[in-house]
Structure formats: structure tokens, C-alpha cells
């Protein structure tokens, strides 16, 4: 059970990182396009 919860936590961490990286890229693109 603890092993399963660790896997779930790991998946949540990966998902959070993916979302934050994607969000950073969107913000960078938005700023870049806004400066043109």
C-alpha cells in the first residue's frame, strides 16, 4: 500500500512538473509575442 502511494505521489509530481514547464513556455511565448 505504501509502495502504491509512493508511485501515485511520483506520478503527481511528474504531472505537476509537466504542467509548470508547459505554463512557463506559454508565458515566455506570450511575452515574446507581446514584445514584437
C-alpha positions as CSV (number, residue, x, y, z in Angstrom):
1,X,0.0,0.0,0.0
2,X,2.8,2.4,0.9
3,X,4.6,1.4,-2.4
4,X,1.4,2.3,-4.3
5,X,1.0,5.6,-2.6
6,X,4.7,6.4,-3.4
7,X,4.0,5.6,-7.1
8,X,0.9,7.9,-7.1
9,X,2.9,10.7,-5.4
10,X,5.6,10.3,-8.1
11,X,3.0,10.4,-10.9
12,X,1.5,13.6,-9.4
13,X,5.0,15.1,-9.2
14,X,5.7,14.4,-12.8
15,X,2.3,15.8,-13.8
16,X,2.8,18.9,-11.8
17,X,6.3,19.4,-13.3
18,X,4.9,18.9,-16.9
19,X,2.2,21.5,-16.2
20,X,4.6,24.0,-14.7
21,X,7.1,23.6,-17.6
22,X,4.3,24.0,-20.1
23,X,3.0,27.0,-18.3
24,X,6.4,28.6,-18.3
25,X,6.8,28.1,-22.0
26,X,3.4,29.6,-22.6
27,X,4.3,32.6,-20.5
28,X,7.7,33.0,-22.4
29,X,6.0,32.7,-25.8
30,X,3.3,35.2,-24.7
31,X,5.9,37.7,-23.5
32,X,8.0,37.2,-26.7
33,X,5.0,37.7,-29.0
34,X,3.9,40.7,-26.9
35,X,7.3,42.4,-27.4
36,X,7.2,42.1,-31.2
